[in-house]
Amino acid sequence: MRLIGFLLISLLVILILTNPNEAEFRTYMQNKYGIAGSLSLKVASIFSAGTNSGISRDNYLVFSRYYIGGDGILPRTDLAWGVAGKFFDIQEHDRR
């Protein structure tokens, strides 16, 4: 029982330490989409009222959800989940 508890606590600590931040997500978008990703982030930052970067992050400690909009002209659009240093895109059919 102690081993299971130790393993669960270790897993939680690892997930917390590897939870990606906004800068890592920005790099991911630029690497995945190239110039189009960079331009879309710039456009989002121009039309966003709340943050300078245009990207917002809901931090759930062991994972994060990244989105643009929702605070200015642009409607909120969920882009990806981030967990353990990886990003998982939210597909169009998942948004509904």
C-alpha positions, 0 to 999 in steps of 0.5 A: 500500500505504501508503494502505491501511495509513493508511486501516485505521489511521485506521478503527481509531482512529475506531472506538476513539474512538467506542466508546460507554460505559455512560452512552450505552447507558443514554441509548439505552435510556431514549430507545428504551423510555421509562419502561419502559426506565428501570424495567427498568434500575432493576430490573436494578440492584436485583437485580445483585450486581456493578455499581451500574448493573445494566448490564455492558459487555464492551469489545472496544476497537472495539466493546462488548457490553452485558448485564444479569445474570449476577452475581446473581439475574438470568441474563445477558441480552445486550442490544445491541452498540455500535459507532461511537456506534450501538447494535444490539439483539440479537434474541431468536433471536440469543441462542440 
